[in-house]
């Protein structure tokens, strides 16, 4: 025991307990390539276990953003880990990659082992959904930097795909069809605006909203689309995939298109979740701006050849035709 270190605000004993608590959660994520055990200095992964012929590694990194502030206020910490995995995994899925392994960085003001276990249990849940292994991570106790009970978390995901199967905007053309998949809600973007609406209108996060509360609805973890992307790519040749994240429709959908192309989308092709109507109405945010900020109920979009649309709709029961690719730049929503 280090008395002087403890007096500075850092508990080595709490750190040891946290490591012991999270081991069982890390073990749940084991996949074919996982070699490292928790406590090693570096994470190891055996790519040869997947028998790629000409693999390209695809990586992504992200955090959760100010959604964390709601987790602090509501003292709910077991879903945030899913968010950090989802934000990384969904990005590499947009390149057509298969998620392989994940590392997280968790910085806390004070090490509460139960809280850290809750956070990492969510990371493990997300990795199980994505099929990727936790091969390492870092927890830093930073007394005096973060408020007691507050933290930040970021993640890093690596996947792989055969070089000739990687998705490229060059594969897109006018006349292709855009097929959407529903989001699970607000996901992990736009929370600076969400929190401003909550603050400006003194909203009670514990007030009833649908079958839950407003706070729990907003904390609904980001949907992970790994299984859906894998299923679709095994059946048809996908031209492009867009992860609808920060920047909404207008920033993210063009990222999967070749220069000079755009999309014509039908907002009536699916049901926009009630939480977006609520935020728009209470915050007096017009519908056009909402589509520039939020996912508006669409978390992922495929660009497909018209002849493949029926196959994908049959594979994914909750998928829907959102629109089509056009030869005019920009996203037009009608």
C-alpha positions in Angstrom: 0.0 0.0 0.0 1.3 3.5 -0.9 0.1 5.9 1.8 1.5 9.0 0.0 -0.1 8.0 -3.3 -3.4 7.4 -1.6 -3.1 10.8 0.0 -2.7 12.4 -3.4 -6.1 10.8 -4.4 -5.0 7.6 -6.2 -5.8 4.2 -4.7 -3.7 1.4 -6.0 -5.9 -1.1 -4.1 -9.0 0.1 -5.9 -7.1 -0.3 -9.2 -6.3 -3.9 -8.4 -9.9 -4.6 -7.4 -11.2 -3.0 -10.7 -8.9 -5.3 -12.7 -10.2 -8.3 -10.9 -13.8 -7.3 -11.4 -13.5 -6.7 -15.2 -11.6 -10.0 -16.0 -14.8 -12.0 -16.4 -16.3 -9.4 -18.8 -13.2 -9.4 -21.0 -13.3 -13.2 -21.1 -16.8 -13.0 -22.6 -15.4 -11.3 -25.8 -12.9 -14.0 -26.7 -12.8 -14.8 -30.4 -10.6 -16.8 -32.8 -7.7 -14.4 -32.9 -7.5 -13.3 -29.2 -4.1 -14.1 -27.7 -3.5 -11.6 -25.0 -4.7 -11.8 -21.4 -5.6 -8.8 -19.3 -2.6 -7.3 -17.6 -0.2 -7.6 -20.5 1.6 -4.5 -21.7 0.3 -4.9 -25.2 -2.7 -6.6 -26.8 -1.9 -9.5 -29.2 -4.2 -10.8 -32.0 -3.6 -13.7 -34.4 -4.9 -12.5 -37.8 -4.0 -15.9 -39.4 -6.8 -17.5 -37.5 -9.3 -15.9 -40.0 -7.6 -17.2 -43.1 -7.6 -13.9 -45.1 -5.8 -14.2 -48.4 -5.0 -10.5 -49.0 -6.2 -8.6 -45.9 -6.3 -4.9 -45.3 -6.6 -3.7 -41.7 -9.2 -1.0 -41.1 -9.2 1.0 -37.9 -11.5 3.4 -36.1 -11.4 5.4 -32.9 -14.0 7.5 -31.1 -15.5 8.4 -27.7 -19.0 8.9 -26.4 -19.1 12.7 -26.1 -21.3 14.7 -23.8 -23.8 11.9 -23.5 -21.6 11.0 -20.6 -23.1 13.9 -18.7 -26.5 12.2 -18.6 -25.0 9.0 -17.4 -23.4 10.9 -14.5 -26.6 12.7 -13.6 -28.7 9.5 -13.7 -25.9 7.3 -12.2 -26.4 4.8 -15.1 -23.0 3.4 -16.4 -23.7 0.0 -17.9 -24.7 1.2 -21.4 -22.0 3.8 -22.1 -19.5 1.0 -22.9 -21.8 -0.2 -25.7 -21.8 3.3 -27.1 -18.0 3.6 -27.3 -17.8 0.2 -29.1 -20.6 1.1 -31.5 -19.1 4.4 -32.5 -15.8 2.7 -33.5 -17.2 -0.5 -34.9 -19.9 1.1 -37.1 -17.3 3.3 -38.7 -15.2 0.4 -39.9 -18.3 -1.5 -41.0 -18.8 1.4 -43.5 -15.6 0.2 -45.2 -16.9 -3.3 -45.3 -14.5 -4.5 -42.6 -15.0 -7.4 -40.1 -14.4 -6.2 -36.5 -11.6 -8.1 -34.9 -10.4 -6.5 -31.7 -11.0 -3.5 -29.5 -9.1 -1.5 -26.8 -10.5 1.1 -24.5 -9.1 4.0 -22.5 -11.0 5.0 -19.4 -10.0 8.0 -17.3 -11.7 8.6 -13.9 -11.5 11.2 -11.2 -11.7 8.5 -8.5 -11.5 4.8 -8.9 -14.8 3.2 -7.8 -14.5 -0.5 -8.8 -18.2 -1.0 -9.0 -18.6 1.9 -11.5 -15.6 0.7 -13.5 -17.1 -2.8 -13.7 -20.4 -1.4 -14.9 -18.7 0.6 -17.6 -16.5 -2.3 -18.8 -19.4 -4.7 -18.7 -21.0 -2.4 -21.3 -17.8 -2.5 -23.4 -17.9 -6.3 -23.3 -21.6 -6.3 -24.3 -20.8 -4.1 -27.3 -17.8 -6.3 -28.3 -20.0 -9.5 -28.0 -22.5 -7.8 -30.3 -19.8 -6.9 -32.8 -17.9 -10.2 -32.6 -14.7 -8.5 -31.6 -12.3 -9.2 -28.7 -11.1 -6.9 -26.0 -7.4 -7.4 -26.2 -6.3 -4.6 -23.9 -7.2 -1.3 -22.3 -6.1 1.3 -19.8 -7.8 2.8 -16.8 -6.2 6.0 -15.4 -7.1 7.5 -12.1 -6.6 11.2 -12.5 -7.4 12.8 -9.1 -8.0 16.6 -9.4 -8.5 16.4 -13.2 -12.0 14.9 -13.3 -14.7 15.5 -10.8 -15.4 12.8 -8.3 -17.6 10.2 -10.0 -17.0 11.5 -13.5 -15.0 10.0 -16.3 -14.2 9.9 -20.0 -13.9 6.9 -22.2 -12.6 6.4 -25.7 -12.0 3.3 -27.8 -10.1 1.9 -30.7 -11.3 -0.9 -33.0 -9.4 -2.8 -35.7 -11.0 -4.9 -38.4 -10.0 -6.5 -41.6 -11.3 -7.3 -45.1 -10.0 -8.8 -48.3 -8.5 -6.0 -50.3 -10.8 -6.5 -53.3 -13.9 -6.5 -51.0 -13.2 -3.1 -49.4 -16.0 -0.6 -50.1 -15.1 2.5 -52.1 -17.2 5.5 -53.2 -16.0 4.7 -56.7 -18.5 1.8 -56.7 -21.5 4.1 -56.6 -23.5 5.5 -59.5 -26.8 7.2 -60.2 -29.8 4.8 -60.1 -28.6 2.7 -57.2 -30.9 2.3 -54.3 -30.5 3.5 -50.7 -31.7 1.0 -48.0 -31.8 2.1 -44.4 -31.6 0.4 -41.1 -33.3 1.9 -38.0 -31.3 3.5 -35.2 -32.0 2.7 -31.6 -32.5 6.3 -30.9 -30.3 9.4 -30.6 -27.2 7.1 -30.5 -24.1 9.1 -29.3 -24.3 12.3 -31.4 -25.8 15.8 -31.0 -25.8 15.6 -27.2 -24.5 19.2 -26.8 -27.8 20.3 -28.4 -29.8 17.7 -26.4 -28.4 18.9 -23.2 -29.0 22.6 -24.1 -32.7 21.8 -24.8 -32.8 20.0 -21.4 -31.2 22.9 -19.6 -33.1 25.7 -21.4 -36.5 24.1 -20.7 -35.6 22.6 -17.3 -36.6 19.1 -18.4 -36.8 16.3 -15.8 -34.7 13.3 -17.0 -36.8 11.0 -14.7 -40.1 12.1 -16.2 -42.1 9.5 -18.1 -41.4 9.2 -21.8 -43.2 6.3 -23.7 -42.6 3.1 -21.8 -39.5 4.5 -20.0 -38.2 7.8 -18.8 -36.7 10.7 -20.8 -33.3 10.1 -19.4 -33.3 6.3 -20.1 -34.6 6.9 -23.6 -31.7 9.3 -24.3 -29.2 6.8 -22.8 -30.4 4.0 -25.0 -27.1 2.6 -26.4 -26.1 3.0 -30.0 -27.1 0.1 -32.2 -24.2 -2.0 -33.6 -24.7 -3.2 -37.1 -22.0 -5.9 -37.4 -24.2 -8.9 -37.9 -26.4 -7.1 -40.5 -23.4 -5.9 -42.6 -21.8 -9.4 -42.5 -25.1 -11.0 -43.6 -25.6 -8.6 -46.5 -22.1 -8.7 -47.8 -22.2 -12.5 -47.8 -25.2 -12.4 -50.1 -24.8 -9.3 -52.5 -22.2 -6.9 -53.8 -22.6 -3.8 -51.7 -21.7 -0.5 -53.5 -21.4 1.6 -50.3 -22.3 1.9 -46.6 -22.8 5.1 -44.6 -22.8 5.3 -40.8 -25.2 8.1 -39.8 -23.3 9.7 -37.0 -22.4 13.3 -36.1 -23.6 15.6 -38.9 -26.7 13.6 -39.6 -27.9 12.8 -43.1 -26.2 15.7 -44.9 -22.7 15.1 -43.7 -22.5 11.3 -43.6 -24.5 10.0 -46.6 -22.3 11.8 -49.1 -19.2 10.1 -47.7 -20.0 6.8 -49.4 -20.7 8.4 -52.8 -18.5 9.2 -55.7 -18.0 12.9 -56.5 -20.9 14.5 -58.4 -23.5 12.1 -56.9 -26.3 12.8 -54.4 -29.3 11.1 -52.9 -33.1 11.7 -53.2 -34.6 10.4 -49.9 -38.2 9.9 -48.8 -38.7 10.8 -45.1 -42.0 8.9 -45.1 -40.3 5.6 -45.9 -39.9 4.9 -42.2 -41.2 6.2 -38.9 -39.0 8.8 -37.2 -38.8 7.9 -33.5 -40.8 10.0 -31.1 -37.7 11.3 -29.3 -36.7 13.4 -32.4 -40.2 14.9 -32.6 -40.0 15.7 -28.9 -36.6 17.4 -29.2 -37.6 19.4 -32.3 -40.9 20.6 -30.7 -39.5 21.4 -27.2 -36.2 22.9 -28.5 -38.0 24.7 -31.5 -35.4 23.1 -33.8 -36.7 23.1 -37.4 -36.8 19.7 -39.2 -34.1 20.7 -41.7 -31.6 21.4 -38.9 -32.6 18.1 -37.2 -31.5 16.2 -40.3 -28.2 18.1 -40.1 -27.5 17.1 -36.5 -29.1 13.8 -35.7 -29.5 10.3 -37.3 -33.3 10.9 -37.3 -34.0 7.2 -36.8 -31.6 5.8 -39.5 -28.3 4.5 -38.1 -26.9 2.8 -41.2 -27.6 3.0 -44.9 -26.6 0.6 -47.7 -26.1 1.6 -51.4 -27.2 -1.3 -53.5 -27.9 -2.3 -57.1 -31.7 -2.3 -57.7 -31.7 -6.1 -58.4 -30.3 -6.8 -54.9 -32.8 -4.7 -52.9 -35.3 -7.5 -52.4 -32.6 -9.9 -51.2 -31.5 -7.4 -48.6 -35.0 -6.6 -47.4 -35.7 -10.3 -47.0 -32.4 -10.7 -45.0 -33.1 -7.8 -42.7 -36.8 -7.6 -41.6 -36.4 -4.0 -40.3 -34.7 -2.6 -43.4 -36.5 -0.2 -45.7 -36.0 1.5 -49.0 -35.0 5.1 -48.2 -34.4 6.5 -51.6 -32.0 6.4 -54.5 -28.7 7.8 -55.7 -28.9 10.7 -58.2 -26.5 12.5 -60.5 -27.1 15.8 -58.6 -24.8 16.5 -55.6 -26.4 16.9 -52.2 -29.0 15.1 -50.0 -32.6 16.0 -50.9 -35.2 14.9 -48.3 -38.8 15.1 -49.3 
